[in-house]
Amino acid sequence: MNYVEKIKKLEELVNRIKKGRTGTQIQLAKEMHTSKTSLNRWFCELRDMGAEIEFDRIMNTYYINNEFYLHVQVTVNNVRQ
């Protein structure tokens, strides 16, 4: 997975969590077409960025327990002379 694809997956994960409809870890990994191991790695990366990600067993969904926004801007300049 390249850098841009990874950023897109992290954005998708954050959006799914914020919507409050993730289901279990296995369900979420399946919906995102990834492995449970990759999903856990992404959770760790988001937590390292400051996201307080927790799981609500009653609602059966992950949620972010703080104000967390993932805003990524990528600019590519390919200037050939």
Wavefront OBJ file of the C-alpha trace (Angstrom):
o trace
v 0.000 0.000 0.000
v 1.431 3.351 -0.974
v 1.302 6.534 1.081
v -1.803 7.981 -0.589
v -3.754 4.725 -0.261
v -2.848 4.543 3.424
v -4.017 8.111 4.038
v -7.309 7.305 2.302
v -7.778 4.223 4.506
v -7.081 6.245 7.666
v -9.586 8.885 6.545
v -12.167 6.184 5.792
v -11.592 4.630 9.216
v -12.016 7.945 11.029
v -15.191 8.696 9.060
v -16.666 5.269 9.847
v -15.855 5.689 13.543
v -17.387 9.177 13.648
v -20.589 7.857 12.047
v -20.817 5.329 14.893
v -21.523 2.294 12.758
v -18.347 0.234 12.791
v -19.506 -3.033 14.297
v -16.888 -5.338 15.760
v -13.256 -5.312 14.776
v -13.759 -8.331 12.512
v -16.810 -6.752 10.834
v -14.990 -3.452 10.337
v -11.922 -5.127 8.845
v -14.139 -7.058 6.437
v -16.048 -3.921 5.371
v -12.784 -2.063 4.795
v -11.291 -4.986 2.841
v -8.330 -5.349 5.165
v -7.016 -7.655 7.850
v -7.608 -7.346 11.572
v -3.843 -6.861 11.965
v -3.812 -3.870 9.582
v -6.851 -2.410 11.320
v -5.112 -2.673 14.704
v -2.046 -0.970 13.233
v -4.216 1.891 11.938
v -5.869 2.218 15.363
v -2.389 2.522 16.915
v -1.339 5.138 14.374
v -4.470 7.201 14.993
v -3.968 6.907 18.751
v -0.376 8.085 18.289
v -1.836 11.141 16.515
v -4.035 11.851 19.536
v -7.306 10.025 18.805
v -8.859 8.449 21.889
v -10.458 5.445 20.193
v -12.613 3.209 22.355
v -15.206 0.485 21.830
v -18.777 0.686 23.117
v -19.985 -2.866 23.788
v -23.600 -1.810 24.179
v -23.738 0.085 20.867
v -21.299 -2.374 19.257
v -19.190 0.363 17.675
v -15.901 2.184 18.012
v -15.971 5.862 18.874
v -13.506 8.706 19.347
v -13.687 10.087 22.873
v -12.080 13.456 22.140
v -12.109 16.161 19.489
v -9.993 14.592 16.795
v -9.779 15.642 13.174
v -7.669 14.033 10.510
v -6.905 16.601 7.845
v -4.292 15.660 5.298
v -3.238 17.744 2.355
v -0.926 16.302 -0.242
v 0.678 18.453 -2.899
v 2.785 16.997 -5.655
v 4.914 19.126 -7.910
v 6.551 17.248 -10.709
v 8.613 19.836 -12.504
v 10.901 18.525 -15.217
v 13.422 20.687 -16.938
l 1 2 3 4 5 6 7 8 9 10 11 12 13 14 15 16 17 18 19 20 21 22 23 24 25 26 27 28 29 30 31 32 33 34 35 36 37 38 39 40 41 42 43 44 45 46 47 48 49 50 51 52 53 54 55 56 57 58 59 60 61 62 63 64 65 66 67 68 69 70 71 72 73 74 75 76 77 78 79 80 81
